Amino acid sequence: MDCKNKELDIYIWGILITLMKKFLMITITVCLLAGGVNAFAYGINSFTVYDAQDNIVHKITAKSKVNALYLLFQESLQIAADEAFFMELPKDAQVLYRYVLSYNYGDDEQYFSFIVYKNYPLCRIPQLQEKEDIPKELTWKLFKYAYEIASRPAEVKKQLSYSAKNSYIRIYDDKGSLLLFTAGEKILDMFDTLFGKDIAEIEIEERNLKSLFTAESIHDGREVLVHYSFMDDDKIMKLYIYKDTKEMNITTDTGVLKVNLSEEAYRILSSPKSFQKEFEKRR
């Protein structure tokens, strides 16, 4: 399937329903998988983890955990696109672990690798399929939380924060350290209350693979205070809150939305404690 000709419904869930559009776009992860099809559409089976000597050191088979870990890699790709974290692999990079994802593609079982390194917080996808605008391999910097998880596969079960039943949010500081995890159906209600009305007339800036690999950071010199990752099934939405400005960037793998927050919305979103307090009121 040629993903250039695949019409994708681009939306940022319920709170951005007024901005629903259709684009002929290439998304980051859709084209990276065999045949240009998102693995979630066919089912992810397991992660097998190999060390630098190609010995199996861990296997993750619980579907919810496999999905959550795959989303973490996908999240790191999206952050790399936002931060312009794609790079060449250093010559002295030492392999730490190789995560081999098994997933169903039609009637066949396919495999896909994420390689994590010992002396650099990097991840690499080798031997990508040959498509226009896609390099033969892809290397990017992992944000701090992602590297902490990926560099300790035996601890994934205990350390990876996610929810198998509800939408969830992870909130990070400017270095990518996890500050807060919370899950529940009321998350979207909070977003709708805080900035739902402000985005009704805003146009989404489209993005594609070619621009992702050559673009500069979306932050445009602004200093990130905190950033949110909102997860819903196989969808990821990033919210970036900045220091000294009420501007917020919302990103998916296919678009960027620039929002001006109200004083109250900025007060709540800029402080994980304030966000948690407001969220608890709605339970």
C-alpha positions in Angstrom: 0.0 0.0 0.0 1.4 3.4 -1.0 0.8 5.6 2.1 1.1 8.8 -0.1 -2.2 7.9 -1.6 -3.8 6.9 1.7 -6.3 9.5 2.9 -5.8 9.9 6.7 -8.4 11.4 9.0 -6.4 14.0 11.0 -8.0 15.0 14.2 -6.9 15.8 17.7 -9.8 13.8 19.4 -12.9 15.3 20.9 -11.6 18.7 21.9 -10.4 19.5 18.4 -13.5 18.2 16.6 -14.0 21.6 14.9 -10.6 21.2 13.3 -11.2 17.8 11.7 -9.7 17.7 8.2 -8.5 15.1 5.7 -5.0 15.3 4.3 -3.0 13.2 1.8 -0.1 12.9 4.2 2.8 10.7 5.2 3.0 10.1 8.9 6.2 9.2 10.8 5.4 5.7 11.9 2.9 4.6 9.2 5.6 4.6 6.4 8.2 3.1 8.6 6.4 -0.2 9.0 6.2 -2.8 6.2 3.8 -1.9 3.4 3.2 1.6 4.9 0.6 0.3 7.3 0.4 1.1 11.0 1.1 -2.0 13.1 -1.9 -1.3 15.3 -4.2 -1.9 12.3 -3.0 -5.6 12.2 -2.0 -6.3 15.7 1.3 -6.2 17.6 2.4 -9.5 19.0 5.6 -9.1 21.2 8.9 -7.5 21.8 12.0 -9.7 22.0 15.0 -7.9 23.4 18.6 -8.9 22.4 21.8 -7.7 24.0 24.9 -6.6 22.0 26.0 -10.3 21.6 22.6 -11.2 20.1 21.5 -13.1 23.2 17.8 -12.9 24.1 17.7 -11.2 27.5 14.0 -10.4 27.8 10.6 -10.9 26.1 7.5 -8.8 26.4 4.3 -10.6 25.4 1.4 -9.0 27.4 -0.5 -7.1 24.7 -1.1 -4.0 26.8 2.5 -3.7 27.7 3.7 -4.3 24.1 1.4 -1.6 22.9 2.5 0.8 25.6 6.2 0.2 24.8 5.6 0.6 21.0 3.8 3.9 21.8 6.8 5.0 23.8 9.0 4.5 20.8 6.5 6.2 18.6 6.3 9.1 21.1 10.0 9.5 21.0 9.9 9.7 17.2 7.3 12.5 17.4 9.4 14.4 20.0 12.4 14.0 17.8 10.4 15.5 14.9 9.3 18.4 17.2 12.8 19.0 18.6 14.8 18.3 15.4 16.6 15.4 17.1 17.3 13.3 14.0 21.0 12.8 13.4 23.8 10.6 12.0 24.8 7.6 14.2 28.2 8.3 15.9 30.9 5.9 14.7 31.7 5.0 18.3 28.1 4.2 19.3 27.9 0.9 21.2 24.8 -1.3 20.9 23.1 -1.9 24.3 19.8 -3.6 23.3 17.9 -4.5 20.1 14.1 -4.5 20.5 12.5 -6.7 17.8 8.8 -6.0 17.4 6.7 -8.9 16.0 3.5 -7.8 14.4 0.9 -9.2 11.9 0.8 -7.8 8.4 -2.0 -9.5 6.5 -1.5 -13.2 7.0 2.2 -12.9 7.6 4.2 -12.1 10.8 6.7 -9.3 10.3 9.5 -7.9 12.4 10.8 -4.4 13.1 13.8 -3.4 15.1 14.6 -0.5 17.5 18.3 -0.4 18.5 19.2 1.4 21.7 22.8 2.4 22.5 25.0 2.2 25.6 27.1 5.4 25.3 24.6 7.7 23.7 20.8 8.2 24.4 20.0 7.2 20.9 17.6 4.9 19.0 18.0 3.7 15.5 15.7 1.9 13.0 17.9 0.1 10.5 17.0 -1.1 7.0 13.9 1.0 6.3 11.9 0.2 3.2 12.9 2.2 0.1 10.5 5.1 -0.3 10.8 8.6 -1.5 11.8 11.0 1.3 12.6 8.2 3.7 16.2 7.5 4.6 17.6 4.0 4.6 17.9 4.1 8.3 16.8 6.5 11.0 18.6 7.7 14.2 17.2 10.0 16.8 17.9 11.2 20.3 15.6 9.6 23.0 14.2 11.9 25.6 15.3 11.1 29.2 12.3 9.0 30.3 12.2 7.0 27.1 15.9 6.2 27.4 15.5 5.2 31.1 12.8 2.7 30.1 14.5 1.4 26.9 17.9 0.9 28.6 16.4 -1.4 31.2 14.1 -3.9 29.5 13.7 -6.1 32.5 12.2 -3.1 34.3 9.6 -2.2 31.7 6.8 -3.9 33.5 7.4 -1.9 36.7 8.6 1.4 35.3 6.6 2.2 32.2 3.6 4.3 33.2 0.5 3.7 31.0 -3.2 2.6 31.2 -4.7 -0.3 29.2 -8.2 0.9 29.9 -8.3 4.7 29.6 -6.7 7.6 27.8 -3.7 8.8 29.8 -1.1 11.6 30.1 2.5 11.7 31.0 3.9 15.2 31.9 7.6 15.8 31.5 10.0 18.6 32.5 12.2 20.4 29.9 14.8 17.6 30.1 12.2 14.9 29.4 12.0 13.5 33.0 8.6 12.2 34.1 6.9 14.6 36.5 3.3 13.2 36.5 1.2 10.3 35.2 -2.5 10.3 35.2 -5.3 8.4 33.4 -9.0 8.8 32.9 -11.9 9.9 30.7 -12.0 13.4 32.2 -8.7 14.4 30.6 -10.3 15.5 27.4 -13.0 17.4 29.4 -10.2 19.3 31.1 -8.6 20.2 27.8 -12.0 21.3 26.4 -12.6 23.6 29.4 -9.1 25.0 29.3 -8.6 25.8 25.6 -11.3 24.1 23.5 -12.9 27.4 22.5 -9.6 29.1 21.7 -8.7 26.7 18.9 -11.9 26.7 16.9 -10.6 29.1 14.2 -7.0 28.0 14.2 -5.5 26.3 11.1 -3.3 23.2 11.5 0.1 23.5 10.0 0.7 20.3 7.9 3.9 18.4 8.2 5.3 15.4 6.2 8.3 13.2 6.3 10.5 15.3 4.1 10.0 18.4 6.2 10.4 16.4 9.4 13.9 15.3 8.6 15.1 18.7 7.5 13.1 21.0 9.8 14.3 23.0 12.8 12.7 22.7 16.2 9.1 23.8 16.4 10.0 25.8 19.6 11.5 28.6 17.6 13.9 29.6 20.4 11.4 29.4 23.2 12.3 27.6 26.4 10.0 24.6 27.2 8.7 24.6 30.7 6.7 21.3 30.6 5.3 19.1 27.9 2.4 16.7 27.9 2.0 13.4 26.0 -1.7 12.5 25.6 -2.2 8.8 24.6 -5.5 7.4 23.3 -5.3 3.9 21.7 -2.6 4.3 19.0 -2.8 8.1 18.8 -0.4 10.6 20.4 -0.8 14.3 21.0 1.9 16.5 22.3 1.3 19.8 24.2 4.3 22.1 24.8 4.1 24.8 27.5 6.8 27.5 27.4 8.4 29.8 29.9 7.5 33.5 29.7 4.8 33.1 27.1 1.3 31.8 27.0 1.7 30.3 23.5 1.3 26.6 23.4 2.2 24.2 20.6 0.0 21.1 20.0 1.6 18.5 17.7 0.7 15.2 16.1 2.8 13.3 13.6 1.0 15.1 10.8 0.3 18.6 12.1 1.2 21.5 14.4 -1.4 23.7 16.1 -0.3 27.0 17.7 -2.6 28.2 20.6 -2.7 31.3 22.8 -3.7 30.2 26.3 -5.8 32.2 28.7 -4.2 33.2 32.1 -6.1 30.5 33.9 -5.3 27.8 31.3 -1.6 28.7 31.5 -1.6 28.7 35.3 -3.0 25.1 35.3 -1.1 23.6 32.4 2.3 25.1 33.4 2.2 23.4 36.8 1.7 19.6 37.0 0.5 20.0 40.6 -2.2 22.5 39.5 -3.2 20.2 36.7 -3.4 17.2 39.0 -5.5 19.2 41.5 -7.9 20.3 38.8 -8.1 16.8 37.4 -9.0 15.3 40.8 -11.9 17.8 41.1 -13.5 16.2 38.1 -13.3 12.6 39.1 
